[in-house]
């Protein structure tokens, strides 16, 4: 057993917390990929926030899937690669829709353009989609763990 897998076992009462911790660590790396690419595409390349969000989100999704499958949801990684890959892709679509909905809702608020179209809006949308992604991955995509 490597040190990363030793946080808790699948039968542990702390399994939910262990998965949440590992999900946060993996997703932290994914968020760095997502936000970095997203903001660069939006700021440097001039893509609108919706297109840059899709680009960053998709790239981070591939990164996250591989690590969630092998480490976050340790027991849920046996077999079913194609089925889980499809399930994860669908979970990402749902999560992206949540993110878009949050951005759209914030665009309706009477905020200055620098706030409404800025990093704060993206950060709020990422936070909401993070919570949805964990719940969907844990309870649907990788539910066959241990």
N, C-alpha and C positions, 0 to 999 in steps of 0.2 A: 504494500500500500504506500503510495507516495504521500508526501506531506499535504498536498492539496486535497486529496481524497479523505484525509483523516479528520476533517472537521466534525463530522458526525456520521453515523451509520444510517441506513435506510429505515431501521426499526426504532431509531432514537426518538424520544419525545421532542427533541429539538430539531427534528428533520425539517420542518417547515422553516425554522429560523436558519438552519444551515443552507437550505436551498435559496432562501431569500438573500443570505449573505453572498453566496457564490454567484447568484444572479446579478447582484449589485456590482460585484467585482468585474464579471465578464461584461456587463452592460456599461460599466464605466469606460472600459476600453472601446466599446462600440459607440458610446456617446462621443468620445473624443474623435473617433473616425467620422461619425455622423456630423457633428457640429463643425469640425474643422473643414471637411469637404464642403458642407452646406454653406458655411459662411464665406469660404473662399469663392465658391461658384457664384454666390449672390453678390458679394462685394467686388471681387476682382473681374469676374466674367460678365457681370451684369444680368445674370439670370434672375427671373422674378422669384420670390420666396417660395412659391409652390413648386416650381421646377427644381430649384436647388435643394429643397426639402426632399423631394423624391430621390434625387441623386445620392445625397448623403445617407438617407434612410436605407436604400437598397444596398449600398456598399457595406454599411454597418450590419445589415441583416445577414449577409453571408458570413461575416466575421463572427457574429454572435451565435448563429446556428451551430457552427462547428464546435464552439466551446461549450454552449449549453448542452449539446448532445453528449459530449464526452466528459464534462466535469460538473456543470450545474446540477443536472438531473441525472446523476450517476447511474442509477438502476434503470432509467428509462431509455438508455442508449442501445439496448440489445435488440438486434434485428430491426426490421421495419424501416430501413433507411429511407426508402422511397416514400412510404406512407408518412413518416415523420417529416420528411422534407416538404411534402405537399402541405401537410398540416401546419408546419411552421410558416410556409409561404402565405397560406390563408390567414394565419394569425397576424402576420406582418401587414397584410392588406387591411384587416380590421384595425390594427394599431395605427396604420397610416391614416385611415379615415378618421379615427379619433383625433389624431394630430391636426389634420386639415380642419375638422370641425372646431377645434379650439382656436386655431388661427382665424378662421372665418368669424367666430363669435367675437374674438378680440378686435377684429377689424370693424365690427359694428359699434364698438364703444367710442365715445367722443374723446379720443386720445390724440395727442400730436402725432404726425406722421413718423417722426423719429422714434417714437415708442411703439406705435402700432405696426410699423414695418421693420422694426429693429430686433435686436438680439433678445430683449426681454420677452417679446411675444414668442419667439422661437423656444426660449428656455421654458416658458410656462407650458407650451404645447408638448415639448419633449417630456416634461415631468408627468403630465397626464397620460401620455402614451406609454410611458415606462410602467406605470401601475397596471394598465390594461394588459400590456404584453406579459408581465409576470403571471398574472392570474390566468390568462388564456394558455400560456405555455405550461404552467404547473398543472392546471386542471383539465386540459384537453390534449395538447400536443405530446407531452411527456408523461402522461398519467400512468403508464404501465411500469413505472419505476419499481425496483426492488421488490 
